[in-house]
Amino acid sequence: MAGWNAENAAGPAGQGAVTLVAGSSFCISLQNGDIFPHHPHGVFYRDTRILSRWSLTVNGQPVEPLGAWNPSPYQGTHIGRAARSDGRADSPLMVERNRKLGAGIVEDITIHNYSMQPAACEIVLSVDADFADLFEVKDGRFHRLWEHTRRTNAGSVTIEAAWQETRKGIVVRVFNSEANAEGFVLSMTIPAHKQWTVRATVLPLAAETEIDADTPNVSLSAAMSSAQEQLQQAWEARIPLPRIGNPSIERSLLRSHDDIGALRIVDPEHPDHMVVAAGAPWFMALFGRDSLLSSFMVLPLDATLALGTLQTLADRQGTKVDSLTEEQPGRILHEVRLDVGTRLALGGRSAYYGTADATPLFVTVLGEASRWGLAAEDIAALVPHADRALDWIQCYGDRDGDGFVEYERLNDQGLINQGWKDSWDGINFADGSLAEAPIALCEVQGYVYSAYIARAWMAYDVGDEALAHDFRERAERLKKQFNEQFWLPDRGYYAIALDRDKRQVDACASNMGHCLWSGIVDEDKAPQVARRLMSPEMFSGWGVRTLATDMGAYNPVSYHNGSVWPHDNALIVAGFIRYGFVKEAQQLSSALMEAAEYTDNRLPELFCGFSRSACPEPIPYPTACSPQAWASAAPVMLFRSLLRYDAHVSLGRLWMDPVLPEAWGTLHTTNLPVGGGRVTLDVSGSDAKVEGLPEGMVFHRGTRPPLADFVELDRLRRY
C-alpha cells in the first residue's frame, strides 16, 4: 500500500516464536529452538542476521517441541522429545536446549535417556549464516548477493561472506564433534537413565575471535555469556526491589524491571552512554520518541537511562538540511541503525530524522531529569541542545508560522505520518478518510507545551527569570490557541489533528489522553475528555483503544486504528491523575495489569481492541513486539502515577499521595534513588512512609504544585 514501508511494517515471527534480547542483539526461534531462513528468525547482531539456520535432529528426526520459556530476557530453555523413527508416539529421549544470548549465542544441548536400555544417538546440528540485514529479513526481500566461504576444522565451522567492501563472519564451535559442509555430527551411546551434554557456541568474527577461530575452545563464548549476566546483575542491583501484596502485580512489575534492563544498549561511539532500545525483535535500536518516553517513565527508578538517551540524541542532533534523511538543524532523530547495508532503512542511511515529536520530547525529558536530580553539569551541557531543539520548533517544526508544529515528509521514502501513530493510515477523519499533510497532531502540541514549561523551569532554577517568563508566556499562548482550534464542542473531545487546510481531523482517538498528560487541556474541558476516553466506544475493558468503535476507520486488529497500546494507556493514566480523575486512573490501570496476566505478566507492544465483554481475554496482535521498551515501562509509569510520586531535588522536596487500587495490596520498596540517596518506601492504602531520605530532602504528603506555578515553587524554594 502507498506509504507503507519495511520500517514500520513489522513482520510476524510465527506462532509460538521465542524471542531473546540482550542489548542490541536478539534471537528468534521456533518452540523447539530451531532456526530456519524461510522464517523471519535468526540470531541478530548489530542489525545483521549472523545465524540463519540452527536446526537439530536426533537420529534423523526433528525435535518435537513440548515447552519453552525464558528464565531471563537473554536466556531461553526449550524442552522437546526426539521422535521415534518407527512412528510410535512415546519416546525415551528428551531434548533440553539451554540458550544464552550475547554478541552471539551459547547453547547447552542435553539428551536425557529415560529408557532402561542404552540408547545409540546421532546428533546433527545444521548451521548457516546469510548475513542479511534486519530489514531484508523483516521485509522478506534480500538485496545483497554475498560471496560465501566456509572452512571446517576439528569441532569448528567458520563462515565468512563478502559484499562490495563489507566483510562479515562467524565462528561456530561444538566440542568433540565432526564438522562437515552442513554443520556438526556427534555420535554417542547414552546409558540407561543417564544424560549427555554438549556445548555449542556462535560468535561473530572480530579481532579477538579470529585469533583462535580454528581452535574448538569456548572461553570467548563463556566470557560473552558472563558479560551479559554481569550487565543484567548490575542493573538488578541498582534498581529498586518492590514487594507487593498482589503477587500477579508484583510479577508484572518485576518482569518490567528485567525487560528494561535487557533492552539497554550502548552507544558504540560512547560506551559510557546507556540507552534503551525500542523493542524486540525488529526495533533493537535507539528510537528518539520511544527511548525518550521509556526513559521518562522509569526516571524514578534509574536516571542514567534518561541521561544516556539525552546525551546520545544530543550527539546526533541535526546540523544540516538533508531531504533524504529529513535531517534539519536542531531536530532530534527518529532512529539510528547500527550496521544496515541495504537501502531498505528509512532515508536509505543509518540515521533518519522524520519525526515531529522527538524534538519537543527531548526538552521535556531533560526538564524532568533536572528535577529528579541529575548532576547540574550534565544538565548544563545539554541545555544548549534543548535550545537548538526549541529553535527547530520555531523554524522548521512550525512550517507556516501558525503557532503549531506540523509534519510533511520530504521524500517518498520517508514516513507519511510522523507521530507515534506512524502507520500510513494512522491519522484519519471520523468518516475514515485520510488526513493529508502538513498535519499538526494534538499530542505534539501538548509535547511542545510541556517543553516550554520544562525550559521555563530550568531557566528559573538557575536564576534566569526573564527567560523563564518568556517560555511560560509561550506555553500559555500555545495552550489558549490549542484549546480554541482543536476542541470539538459539539462532540466533547479534541480533534486528533489539523490537516493541510487547517480543518479539524475529527476522529475520536486516544491521542487526546497525551494532552491530559502534558497539561495543555483546559480545566473545564478535561471532564468531557475523561468521560469520552472511558466510554464504551473507547474503553475495551482491557484498555483505551487507539480509535473509537464508532469511527469509520475502526478495526480492532489494526495497528493504530482500534488496538490497545499499554504505553498509550499509561500516559492516559498519568493525565487522569494530573487532572484529578482518580477513579478512572484506577480502573484503567487495573485493566492493564489484568491484561498482563494473560501474557506471562509481560505487557506486549499492543493487543487487539476487541471488547472484554465479547472476548474473555485480550487477543494478541499478530506482530506485536515483546518485550518492547515503553510497554515494559508502562507498569512503572502506572505505579508512579497512582502513588502520585514526584520529586524536585533542587527544591529539596519529595511528594507522595498514594491512590493504589485496593486489590493491588501493600507496597514495600527498597533501594529507591532520591536526591543522591536510597530510600525505603512503604504504602498501605492511602498511608505512605519514607525512610532514609538524604539530608536536605523533605517529604510532603500531597501532590507537587504545577511547574507553571512559579509563585508556589518559589515559596518552596525560600522555605
N, C-alpha and C positions, 0 to 999 in steps of 0.2 A: 504494500500500500504506500501511497505517496506520503513522504515524511517519516516513514518508519525505517530504521536502520539497525545495523548489527549492534550498535552501542546499547540502545535501550530496549531491545527485544531479547529478553533473557530466555534462552532455550531450555526445554525441560531436560532434567538429568535422568529421567526414567523412574518408573515406580520402584520404590524401595531403595533408591540410591543412598549410599552412605557417604557423608562429607566430613573430612577432617580439615582443620585450619591451624596453621602455625605461622603467624606473621603474614607475609605476602605469599607464602606457599599454601597450596591446598591440594587435596586429593579427593576424587570422586570415584566410587567403585560400586559394583553390584553388591547385593546382600551377602554373597559368598566370598567377597573380597576380590573377585576377578575384575580386570580392566580390559576393555576391548576398544579398538579405534573407531568402530562404527557407532559407538555411543559417545555422547559428549562427556566422556570420562577421562581420567588420567591423573598423573601427578604433575602439578604445575609449579614451576619455579621461575620467578621474575617474568611472569606472564607468558611463559613458554611451556608447552607440554613436553616434559622430559621423559615421560613414560606413557606410551600409548597402548601397550599390551603387557599384561601381567596376569597370566592365567595358569591355574594349577589343575593338573589331572592326577588321579591316583589309579594306577593300573588301567590307564587308558580312558577313565571315566571322569567327567567333571564333578566337582564337589556340589552336593545338594545342600542349599542353604537351610539352616534351622533357626538361626537368630544372629543379630548383630547389634552392637551397642557401642557407645563412646564413653569410656571411663573418664576421659577429659577431652576438651575440644581437639587436641592434636593426637589422640590415641583412639584406635579402633580395635574391637575384638569381633571376630567372625567365627561362628560355630556352624559346622556342617558335617555331613557324613559322606563317605566315599561310596558311590553307587556300586552295586554288585554287577559284574558282567553277565551273570546268569539271569538278571532281571528280577530276582527275588527282592522283596521290599526291605527286610531287615538287613542291616549291615553291622558288623562288629567294629568297623573302623570309623572313628570320629576324627574330624579335622578341626584344629583350632589355629587360627591365624591372629597373632597379636602384632599390630602395626603401629609404629610411631612415625610422625611426620616432622621434618625439619627442613633443611635445604633439599633433602631427598627423603627416602624412607628407610627404616629398619624394620624388618618383619621376621618374627619368630614363628615358624611353622611346626606345629606339633601334631603327630599322628598317634592317637590312642587306640590300642588294640584291646577290645573288651571280650575277645574270644578266649576260649580255654585252650586254643591251639596257636602256635606261632603263625604269623601272617607275613607272607612274602609281598613286598610292595615295590613298585616302580613309580617314582615321583617325577613328573615332568613339569618344569616351570618355564613357560614360554614368555619371552621378553622382546620388546621392541620399543623404539622411540622415533616419533615422526617430527619432533621439534616444531610442530605447528604452534602459531601464537594463539593466544586466548580467543581472539575474535574469529579466527578461522574455525576453531573447534566449536565455539558457541553458535556461529552462523552456518556451519556445515559447508563452508566454501574454502577450498585450500588453494592458495595463490602461489606458493613458493615450491619449486621443484629442487629439493635438496639432493646433493650428491653424497650418498651414504658410504661409509666404510665400517667394517665390523671386524674386530680382532678377538680371538678367543685364546685363553690360556688356562692353566690348571685352576679351575674354580672361579674364573672371571671372564666377563664379556665386556668389551669396550665398544661403544657405538659412537661414531663421530659423523658429523654432517657439515657440508659447506653450501652456502648460498650467497653468491656475489662475494662480498668481503666478510660475511658473517661466518663464524665458526662456533659450533656448539658440540657438546658431547656428554656422555655419561659413562660411568664405570659401574658394573653390576657384579656383585660377588656372592657366591654361595659356597661355603667351605665344604671340602671333601666331595665336590660334585664333578661331573663330567660336562664340560661346556661344549656346545655344538652351535650350528648355524641358527637354531631356533631358540636356544636358551640353555637350560640345565637339565641333566638327568641324574637322579640318585636312586640307587637300588639298595634295599636292605631287607632284613627279616626282623620283624618286631616280635619279641617273645610274648607269650600269653600274658594278658593283664599288665602289659608294660606300655611304655610310650617312647617315642623317638622325636627329637627336636633338631632343627637346623635353622640357622640364621641367614637371611638374605638381605643384602643392602644395595641401595641405589643412591649414587651421588653424582651431581653434576660435575663435569670436569673443570677443574680450576688448578691454579698453581700447586696447591697442596695435595690434590688428588692425582695429578699427572705424575708426580714423583714416583708413586708406587702403584700405578694403575695396573701393573701386571702381577701384583702380589695379592693373594687372597686373604688379606687381613681385614679386620673390621674396626680398627682403632678409630679411624676418622668418623665412621658412622656412629660409633658409640659416643664419641665426643659431640657429634651433632645432636644426638638424642639427648645427651646430658645437658647441652646448652639450652635446648628448648625447655627442658624440665626446670632448669635453674631460672630461666626467664619467667616462667609461669609461677614458680615458687616465690620469687622476689615480688611479683605482683600481689600474690595472695598474702604475703607478709605485710605489705604496705597498706592494703585496703581494709576497711572495717569488717568485722566479723559479726553479722547480725544473727540474733536468735529471736524467733517469732513464735507466738503462741499457736498460730495456724501452720502445721507442717507443710502443707502444699504451698502456701505463700512463701514460706522460708526457702523451700526448694527452688521456687521460681527466682527469688532474689539472688540466691547463691549461684544459680545457673547463669544469671545475667552477669554477675561478677566474673565468673570463669570465662564466659564468651567474650566479654570486653577485653579481658587480658589476652586472650588468644588472638583477637583481631588487631592487636597493636602491631604496627610495622615501623621500621626505622628508615629515616631519610638516608639513602646511600651517601649523599654528599655531606651529611651532618649526622654521624652515628649517635650523637647525644640527643637528637630530636626524635622523640617518640610520638607517633601519631596513630590514629585509629583508622583502619581500612573500612570501606563502606559495608562490605559483606561478602559472604561466600555463597556460591562458588565464583560468580563472574565479576565481582566488583572488589577484588582484593587489591585495592589501590586507594590512594588519597583522593577523596572527592570533597570539594570545597564545602558545599552545603551539608552533606551527610556528616562529614568529620567535625564540622563546627557545631552542628546541633547535637551530635552524640557527645562531644566533649563538654558542651554546655550542660547537658542533662546530668552528667556524672561529676561535675565540678566539686560538689561537697565531698565526694569520695577520694578524688585524685585530681589535683590541679595540673599535674605535669602533662596530661594528655592535651588539655587546652593550650598550655604554653607551647608544647611541641607542634601542635597543629597551627597555632598562630605564627610561630617562627617559620615553619616550613612554607606556609602560604605567603608570608611576607617576602621570603627569599625568591618566590616565583611570581610575585605580583607583577601585573602587566606594566610594560615600559614603553610599548610602541603600538601602532595600529597595524594589525595583520588581519585581513579579511578572511583568510583561510582558517586560522585558529581562533578567530574572533577576539584576539588579544587587543586590549586598549589600555592606555596609561591609567594605572591605579586599580584596574579590575582584578578581582580575585578569581582564580581559575575554577573551572568545573571539575576537571580531573587530571591526574598525571598517571601515565602508564610507564612501567619501568623499561621494557625491552621489546616493544612491539615492532615487528619487522615488515608488516604489510601496511597498505593504505586503508585498512578497514576501520582503524581508530577514527574517532571524531576529529575532523580537521586534518586527518592523514598524518598526524605527528603525535609525539608522546604527551604533549600538554594541549588541552582545549579549554577555552575560556567562556564558552557560551552559556552563561547562567546569569539571571537577573538578581538572584537572592544572596549568593555567597558574599558579595561585597558588603552590603549593609550588615549581614550576619557577622562578618569579621569584626566590625566595630562593636556590635552588641556583645559578642563573646569576650572581647578584650575588656569592655567595661565591667562585665560580670566577673572576669578573672581578677580585675583590680580590686573589687570589693571583697573577694574571697582571700585576698592576702598574698597574691603573687608578688615576688620581690619588686620593689619600686624601680630598680634599674632595668629589670626585664620589661616592665610596663613602659617605662620611658623610651626604651629602644624601639618599641612597637608603635608608639603614638604617631610618629611621622607616617607610618604605613596606614594607620587609621585615617589620618588627614588626607592622604592620597586617595584612599577609598572614598572618602566623603567628596573629594573633588570629582571622582568618577561619577558619583551620583548626580552631581550638578551638571557636568559637562557632557557625559555620554549616556548615563542612565536615563536622565530626563531629556529625551531626544528633541522634544518640541517645546520645551520650556513651560509646560502647563503645570508644573509642580509635582507630577507623578513620574515614577520610574517605569519605563516601558521596555519591551524587548521586541526585536525582529532579527531573525538570523541573517548573517551577512553572506552566506553562500548556501548552495543546495545540498551540501554535505553535513551541515550543522543541524542542531536540534530545532525543530519548528517551535516547540514550546520549551521555555527556559526557566520555568519554576519547578517546584518539586513534582508536580504532575506533568512530567515531560514526555509522555506518550503523544503521538501525533494527534489524537482525538481528545486529549485531556481537558481542553477548555472549550465549552460549548454553551449555547443558549438553552433556555427551558424547553424549546421545541426540538432540541437535538442537533440543530445546525451548528457548524463550527464557527468559532470566532476567528477573525483574521487580524494578523499583526499589522502594525505595532499593538501589543497587548499590555495593559497595565493591570497586574494582578492585585487583588485586595490584600493578600497576606504580605506581598512585597512592600506595599506602602506601610504596613504595620512594622515590618522589619526596619524600614528607613526611619520611622518614628522612634523605635527603640534605639537605633543607632544614634540619632540626635540626642536623645536623653542620656545615653551612655557617655557620649562625648562631652555633654554638658557637665555631667557629674565628674568626669576625670579632670576637666578644666577647673571646676570648683574645688576639687580635692587638693589641687596644687596652688590654689590661691588666685587663679585667673578668672575673676568673677565676670569680667566683661565678655570673655569668650563663652563662659558658661551660660550667661543670659542670652547671648546670640543664638546658641544652639537650642536653648529652651524655647525661644521665640519661634525658631524654625519648626520645632516639633509641634507647637501649638497651632501654627498656621496650617501645617500639613494635616493635623487632626481635624481641624474645622473644615478644611476643603474636602477631606476624605469623607466625612460624615454627611456632607452636603451632596456629593456626587456619586457615592457608591450605595447609599441607602435606598432601599425599595420600600417606601412607606406603606404601600398597599399590600405588601407581602410579609413585612415584618422580618426581613433579613437583608444582608448585604449582597450586592452583585458580586459574582466571583471575579469580575474584571471589567475594564472598559476596553472596547475594541478600537480598531483604527479610526473609526468615525466618532469616537467618544461615546458610543452607545453603551448602556449598561448591559453586560452579559448576564442575563437574569437567571441562570441556573442556580438552584439551591444546593450548595456544595459545602464540604467540611472546612474549606479554606478560611471561612469567617471565624472558626474557632481559634485559628492562629492570631487573628486580630484581637480577640479577647486576651490572649496570652501577651501580646505586645503592649496592650493598654491603649490602642488607638480608638477603641469603641467608646462612644458617648455613654455616660451612665444611664440615661433614660432609654437607650436602645438595647442595652445588654440583656434585660429580662426577656425581650422578644427573641433575641438571638439564642439564648439558652433554651427557651421553650422549643424553638424550631430544631435545634440540634438534637434534642431528646424526644422529638416527635416520632411516631411510628414510622414515618417515611424516612427518617434519618437514622434512628437508633435501631439496630438489628436485634438487640438483646445480647449481642456479644461485643458490640462497639458501635461507634458512629460511622455510618457509611460515607464514602467519599462523595457520593451523589445521591440525592433523594429518589425514592422509588417512583415518584410522580413526575420525574423529569424524562424528556424524550430520549436521552442517551443512556438511561439507566440500564445496567446489565450487571447482575450480581457476580458474574465471572469475568468481568473486565478488570484491567489493571488499575485504572483510575476512575472509572465511572460506575461505582456502586460497591466496590470492595471495601474492606475494613483494614486500615493500617494502624498497628499499635502506636507508632511514634506520633502519628497524626492525633490519635486519641489522647496520648499523654500530654501533648501540648494543649489540647482542648481542656483536659482536667486542670492544667495549670491556669488556663484562662478562667475556668469556672471559679477556682479558688480566688483568683485575683479580684473578681467581681462579687464574691460572697455567696456563690451558689454551691454551698457545701453538700447538700443532699444530692444534687446532680453529679458532683465530683465523686462522691462515694459510690453512687450507683454505677457510673461508667467505669471507675477503677475496679470495682468488684467484678463486673462483666469481663473485663480484660484478663484479670487474674484467673477467673474461672475458665476462660478460653484456653489459657496456658496449660491447664491440667490435661487437655486432650492432645497436646504436642510435647509431651515429656517435659513439661514445665519450661519450655523454651518458646517464647513468642516468635513466630516467623515474621518475615518482612510484611506479609499481608495474608488475609484469608478472604474467602468469598463472602458476599454480602447477604446471603440468604437469612431469612428471619429465624430467630431461635424458636419461635412457636411452630415453625414448619420443619426445622432440622434440629434434632436433639443435641447435636454437637457442631462446632464450627467446621465448615467444609474447607479443606486446604485449597489454596490457589496453586495451580499446577507447576508454575515456575518460580515460586517464592524462594528468595534467598534465606538460608538458615545455616548458621547464625548470621544475623545482619545487625550492623552496629546500632542504628537508632532504635531498632526493635529490641535489642538486648538492653539498651539504656532505658527503655520505656518503664520497666518496673522501678528502677531507681528514681526516675522522674515522678512517678506516681507517689512514692513514699515521700520524696522531697516536698511535693505539693501538699499532700494530706497532713504532713507534720507541720506545714507552714514554717519550714525550717529555713532560716536565712541569716546571713552574716554581713557585717560591714566592718572589716578588720581595722581600717584606718580610723573608724569611729570607736573601735573597741566594743562593739555590740554584737550579740548573738540573740536572735529571736526564735521563738517556737510557740505554737499554739495548736496542738495536735487535734485532728478530727479523723483519725483512722476508723474505718468501719468496725463495728463491734465484732463481726465474725473473724476479723484478722487477728484478734487477740493482742497480747502484750508484745512489746518490742524491747529488746536489750541489745545494745550495740557498743562494742569497744573499738578502740583504735581509730576513732573518727577524727580526722585532721581539722583543726580550727586555730587560726592565728599563730601558727608555728608550734602548737602543742597537739596533744592527742587526748580526746575526751571520751568519757563513757556516757551513754545516753540510755535512759530508762523511760518508757512510755507505757502507761496503763490508762486506757480510756482517754480522758482529757487531761490527765495528770502527766507532767513531764519533769524529769530531773536530769541535770547535767553535772557531771563530776570531772574535775581535772582541768578546768579552764585555765589557760595560761594567764600570767599576770597582765593586767591591763584590759582583759576581756570581761564584759559584764553580760549576764544572761537576763533577757527580758521576756516575761511571759506575755505574748501578744504577737502582732504582726508588724513587719517592717513598714515604716512610712514610705510612700511612693518616692522614687528617686527624683521626680519632678517637684516634690515639696521641699524646696531648699530651706524654707524657714524652719520646718521641723527638724530637718537634718542638721542645720546649723545649731539649733538648740542642743541636739545630742552631742555635737562636737564640743560645744562650750561647757557642757555639764556632764 
